[in-house]
């Protein structure tokens, strides 16, 4: 009588890839990639995303950056490799975004789990504004960015929005914003000059 013993290989870790694209190209099969971003992936202890699993990465996080070189080219060209992810729960943060684009908002989250073939794969569990897409290999996440210029700091150049507010004493008070981006329905009210008697609370609508 002969006996056969079969072992099933279960991977302990897997690697994932993030690719950065314009949101208009999110569903393209071979989109142009955006350069210059940086991502931090954080591993959490459980599905409630309360405690960070400090045993993974650097105190629970891993950062990969697409840096510009002196010759104007980039180190990663829009492709971000994160290695050694065990099963668990993760969150993505865009810590730097490409020029001419708006930072990815919300808290995109995914989990790494074992499938029926005993392979570790990715499942998206939080996808703000549907700007992430998981490719068929279940290990590559396409991340879309919304076009739009970042607003400058106080005093920066740009188009202005001048407004008048009524003070508590009835005196009109002028304000000036450093820049507006009306095409993105965003207003940055900086350099607000308050006059005597102007209430702290200010509200407005477009």
C-alpha positions as a LaTeX table, in Angstrom:
\begin{tabular}{lrrr}
\hline
Residue & $x$ (\AA) & $y$ (\AA) & $z$ (\AA) \\
\hline
Unk1 & 0.00 & 0.00 & 0.00 \\
Unk2 & 1.34 & 3.37 & $-0.96$ \\
Unk3 & 0.46 & 6.72 & 0.55 \\
Unk4 & 0.91 & 10.09 & $-1.10$ \\
Unk5 & 1.12 & 13.31 & 0.80 \\
Unk6 & 0.48 & 16.55 & $-1.07$ \\
Unk7 & 1.45 & 19.93 & 0.22 \\
Unk8 & $-0.39$ & 23.07 & $-0.83$ \\
Unk9 & 1.79 & 26.13 & $-1.16$ \\
Unk10 & 0.38 & 29.18 & 0.56 \\
Unk11 & 2.23 & 32.42 & $-0.15$ \\
Unk12 & 3.10 & 34.41 & 2.93 \\
Unk13 & 3.50 & 37.73 & 1.11 \\
Unk14 & 2.77 & 39.32 & $-2.24$ \\
Unk15 & 3.75 & 42.45 & $-4.16$ \\
Unk16 & 1.34 & 45.05 & $-5.52$ \\
Unk17 & 1.70 & 47.79 & $-8.11$ \\
Unk18 & 0.09 & 51.23 & $-8.28$ \\
Unk19 & $-0.06$ & 53.09 & $-11.59$ \\
Unk20 & $-0.86$ & 56.80 & $-11.78$ \\
Unk21 & $-3.05$ & 58.11 & $-14.61$ \\
Unk22 & $-5.36$ & 60.98 & $-15.55$ \\
Unk23 & $-8.88$ & 60.04 & $-14.43$ \\
Unk24 & $-10.09$ & 60.39 & $-18.03$ \\
Unk25 & $-7.82$ & 57.42 & $-18.90$ \\
Unk26 & $-8.71$ & 55.29 & $-15.88$ \\
Unk27 & $-10.33$ & 52.53 & $-17.94$ \\
Unk28 & $-7.86$ & 52.54 & $-20.83$ \\
Unk29 & $-5.98$ & 49.31 & $-21.44$ \\
Unk30 & $-2.64$ & 51.08 & $-21.89$ \\
Unk31 & $-2.95$ & 54.62 & $-20.48$ \\
Unk32 & $-0.26$ & 57.27 & $-20.39$ \\
Unk33 & 1.21 & 57.38 & $-16.89$ \\
Unk34 & 1.58 & 60.52 & $-14.78$ \\
Unk35 & 4.95 & 61.20 & $-13.22$ \\
Unk36 & 6.06 & 62.84 & $-9.98$ \\
Unk37 & 3.67 & 61.38 & $-7.40$ \\
Unk38 & 4.41 & 59.73 & $-4.08$ \\
Unk39 & 2.33 & 57.13 & $-2.22$ \\
Unk40 & 2.33 & 55.84 & 1.35 \\
Unk41 & 0.64 & 52.52 & 2.12 \\
Unk42 & $-0.26$ & 51.84 & 5.76 \\
Unk43 & $-1.11$ & 48.39 & 7.14 \\
Unk44 & $-3.81$ & 48.20 & 9.79 \\
Unk45 & $-4.33$ & 45.54 & 12.42 \\
Unk46 & $-7.93$ & 44.72 & 11.47 \\
Unk47 & $-10.86$ & 45.64 & 9.24 \\
Unk48 & $-11.89$ & 48.50 & 11.51 \\
Unk49 & $-8.76$ & 50.46 & 10.53 \\
Unk50 & $-8.16$ & 51.60 & 14.10 \\
Unk51 & $-4.68$ & 50.36 & 15.03 \\
Unk52 & $-1.62$ & 50.32 & 12.78 \\
Unk53 & 0.29 & 47.04 & 12.40 \\
Unk54 & 3.76 & 48.33 & 13.26 \\
Unk55 & 5.37 & 44.95 & 12.48 \\
Unk56 & 5.12 & 45.63 & 8.74 \\
Unk57 & 7.25 & 48.04 & 6.75 \\
Unk58 & 8.61 & 51.02 & 8.67 \\
Unk59 & 6.40 & 51.16 & 11.74 \\
Unk60 & 3.45 & 49.98 & 9.67 \\
Unk61 & 3.99 & 52.12 & 6.58 \\
Unk62 & 5.83 & 52.00 & 3.25 \\
Unk63 & 6.44 & 55.02 & 1.00 \\
Unk64 & 7.40 & 54.89 & $-2.68$ \\
Unk65 & 8.18 & 58.12 & $-4.55$ \\
Unk66 & 8.57 & 58.97 & $-8.23$ \\
Unk67 & 11.29 & 61.62 & $-7.95$ \\
Unk68 & 12.44 & 63.95 & $-10.67$ \\
Unk69 & 16.11 & 63.66 & $-11.63$ \\
Unk70 & 18.45 & 66.46 & $-12.69$ \\
Unk71 & 17.91 & 65.67 & $-16.36$ \\
Unk72 & 14.14 & 66.09 & $-16.03$ \\
Unk73 & 13.29 & 62.39 & $-16.17$ \\
Unk74 & 11.72 & 60.47 & $-13.31$ \\
Unk75 & 12.85 & 57.53 & $-11.24$ \\
Unk76 & 9.67 & 55.44 & $-11.54$ \\
Unk77 & 7.74 & 56.94 & $-14.49$ \\
Unk78 & 4.39 & 56.58 & $-12.77$ \\
Unk79 & 4.75 & 52.94 & $-11.61$ \\
Unk80 & 4.94 & 52.27 & $-7.85$ \\
Unk81 & 5.97 & 48.85 & $-6.56$ \\
Unk82 & 5.11 & 47.85 & $-2.97$ \\
Unk83 & 6.77 & 44.62 & $-1.91$ \\
Unk84 & 6.19 & 42.09 & 0.82 \\
Unk85 & 2.52 & 42.61 & 1.68 \\
Unk86 & 1.05 & 39.84 & 3.88 \\
Unk87 & $-2.68$ & 39.23 & 4.14 \\
Unk88 & $-4.40$ & 42.12 & 5.89 \\
Unk89 & $-5.94$ & 45.56 & 5.58 \\
Unk90 & $-4.24$ & 48.56 & 3.97 \\
Unk91 & $-4.82$ & 52.24 & 3.26 \\
Unk92 & $-3.38$ & 54.34 & 0.43 \\
Unk93 & $-2.39$ & 57.99 & 0.84 \\
Unk94 & $-1.14$ & 60.15 & $-2.01$ \\
Unk95 & 1.56 & 62.16 & $-0.24$ \\
Unk96 & 2.62 & 64.02 & $-3.40$ \\
Unk97 & 0.62 & 64.50 & $-6.57$ \\
Unk98 & 1.66 & 65.33 & $-10.16$ \\
Unk99 & 1.88 & 68.95 & $-11.30$ \\
Unk100 & $-1.40$ & 70.19 & $-12.70$ \\
Unk101 & $-3.51$ & 67.73 & $-10.71$ \\
Unk102 & $-5.48$ & 67.64 & $-7.49$ \\
Unk103 & $-4.49$ & 65.36 & $-4.63$ \\
Unk104 & $-6.39$ & 62.09 & $-4.35$ \\
Unk105 & $-8.98$ & 62.66 & $-1.62$ \\
Unk106 & $-10.53$ & 60.30 & 0.89 \\
Unk107 & $-8.93$ & 57.14 & 2.22 \\
Unk108 & $-8.66$ & 54.47 & $-0.48$ \\
Unk109 & $-8.46$ & 51.09 & 1.22 \\
Unk110 & $-7.91$ & 47.51 & 0.16 \\
Unk111 & $-7.34$ & 44.11 & 1.65 \\
Unk112 & $-4.93$ & 41.35 & 0.70 \\
Unk113 & $-6.49$ & 37.93 & 1.07 \\
Unk114 & $-6.16$ & 34.36 & $-0.15$ \\
Unk115 & $-8.37$ & 33.29 & $-3.05$ \\
Unk116 & $-9.69$ & 29.82 & $-3.95$ \\
Unk117 & $-6.42$ & 29.01 & $-5.72$ \\
Unk118 & $-4.46$ & 29.81 & $-2.53$ \\
Unk119 & $-3.00$ & 32.97 & $-4.05$ \\
Unk120 & $-2.83$ & 36.33 & $-2.34$ \\
Unk121 & $-4.89$ & 38.90 & $-4.22$ \\
Unk122 & $-6.19$ & 42.44 & $-3.68$ \\
Unk123 & $-9.80$ & 43.51 & $-3.11$ \\
Unk124 & $-10.76$ & 47.20 & $-3.06$ \\
Unk125 & $-12.95$ & 47.99 & $-0.04$ \\
Unk126 & $-13.05$ & 51.81 & $-0.18$ \\
Unk127 & $-12.83$ & 53.65 & $-3.48$ \\
Unk128 & $-13.51$ & 57.41 & $-3.07$ \\
Unk129 & $-15.00$ & 59.00 & $-6.20$ \\
Unk130 & $-14.31$ & 55.72 & $-8.05$ \\
Unk131 & $-10.81$ & 56.90 & $-8.92$ \\
Unk132 & $-9.23$ & 53.47 & $-8.42$ \\
Unk133 & $-9.50$ & 50.44 & $-10.68$ \\
Unk134 & $-8.20$ & 46.94 & $-10.01$ \\
Unk135 & $-6.68$ & 45.19 & $-13.00$ \\
Unk136 & $-7.41$ & 41.57 & $-13.90$ \\
Unk137 & $-4.28$ & 40.26 & $-12.18$ \\
Unk138 & $-5.80$ & 41.44 & $-8.86$ \\
Unk139 & $-2.43$ & 42.87 & $-7.85$ \\
Unk140 & $-2.29$ & 46.11 & $-9.89$ \\
Unk141 & $-4.28$ & 49.18 & $-8.88$ \\
Unk142 & $-4.78$ & 52.01 & $-11.38$ \\
Unk143 & $-5.10$ & 55.36 & $-9.57$ \\
Unk144 & $-6.72$ & 58.30 & $-11.35$ \\
Unk145 & $-6.06$ & 61.98 & $-10.66$ \\
Unk146 & $-8.37$ & 64.91 & $-11.35$ \\
Unk147 & $-6.82$ & 67.77 & $-13.38$ \\
Unk148 & $-6.67$ & 71.12 & $-11.64$ \\
Unk149 & $-3.99$ & 73.54 & $-10.50$ \\
Unk150 & $-3.08$ & 73.67 & $-6.83$ \\
Unk151 & $-3.83$ & 77.07 & $-5.29$ \\
Unk152 & $-0.84$ & 79.18 & $-4.27$ \\
Unk153 & 0.03 & 80.22 & $-0.74$ \\
Unk154 & $-1.01$ & 83.57 & 0.71 \\
Unk155 & $-0.04$ & 86.38 & $-1.63$ \\
Unk156 & 0.43 & 84.11 & $-4.63$ \\
Unk157 & $-0.28$ & 85.33 & $-8.11$ \\
Unk158 & $-3.49$ & 84.55 & $-9.86$ \\
Unk159 & $-7.00$ & 85.72 & $-10.51$ \\
Unk160 & $-8.64$ & 87.53 & $-7.64$ \\
Unk161 & $-12.05$ & 87.53 & $-6.09$ \\
Unk162 & $-13.06$ & 90.76 & $-4.40$ \\
Unk163 & $-15.93$ & 90.70 & $-1.93$ \\
Unk164 & $-17.60$ & 93.02 & 0.51 \\
Unk165 & $-18.86$ & 91.98 & 3.92 \\
Unk166 & $-21.09$ & 93.90 & 6.28 \\
Unk167 & $-19.69$ & 94.46 & 9.76 \\
Unk168 & $-21.67$ & 94.25 & 12.96 \\
Unk169 & $-21.73$ & 98.07 & 13.09 \\
Unk170 & $-22.93$ & 98.36 & 9.53 \\
Unk171 & $-19.52$ & 99.33 & 8.13 \\
Unk172 & $-18.59$ & 97.62 & 4.89 \\
Unk173 & $-15.39$ & 95.59 & 5.07 \\
Unk174 & $-13.33$ & 94.65 & 2.03 \\
Unk175 & $-11.65$ & 91.28 & 1.49 \\
Unk176 & $-9.35$ & 89.97 & $-1.17$ \\
Unk177 & $-8.53$ & 86.41 & $-2.10$ \\
Unk178 & $-5.07$ & 85.56 & $-3.42$ \\
Unk179 & $-6.52$ & 83.34 & $-6.14$ \\
Unk180 & $-9.62$ & 81.49 & $-7.19$ \\
Unk181 & $-10.03$ & 78.43 & $-9.35$ \\
Unk182 & $-13.62$ & 78.87 & $-10.40$ \\
Unk183 & $-13.31$ & 76.25 & $-13.08$ \\
Unk184 & $-12.90$ & 73.71 & $-10.26$ \\
Unk185 & $-15.50$ & 75.49 & $-8.07$ \\
Unk186 & $-12.80$ & 76.10 & $-5.47$ \\
Unk187 & $-12.21$ & 79.40 & $-3.73$ \\
Unk188 & $-9.23$ & 80.16 & $-1.56$ \\
Unk189 & $-10.09$ & 83.16 & 0.65 \\
Unk190 & $-6.65$ & 84.18 & 1.77 \\
Unk191 & $-5.31$ & 87.52 & 2.94 \\
Unk192 & $-8.70$ & 88.33 & 4.41 \\
Unk193 & $-8.51$ & 91.85 & 5.77 \\
Unk194 & $-10.79$ & 92.41 & 8.71 \\
Unk195 & $-12.02$ & 95.82 & 9.71 \\
Unk196 & $-13.19$ & 96.84 & 13.17 \\
Unk197 & $-16.47$ & 95.26 & 14.12 \\
Unk198 & $-16.42$ & 92.53 & 11.44 \\
Unk199 & $-17.81$ & 89.30 & 12.82 \\
Unk200 & $-15.51$ & 86.29 & 12.90 \\
Unk201 & $-18.05$ & 84.08 & 11.20 \\
Unk202 & $-18.22$ & 84.60 & 7.44 \\
Unk203 & $-20.50$ & 82.79 & 5.04 \\
Unk204 & $-20.99$ & 83.10 & 1.32 \\
Unk205 & $-22.39$ & 81.24 & $-1.64$ \\
Unk206 & $-21.78$ & 81.14 & $-5.36$ \\
\hline
\end{tabular}
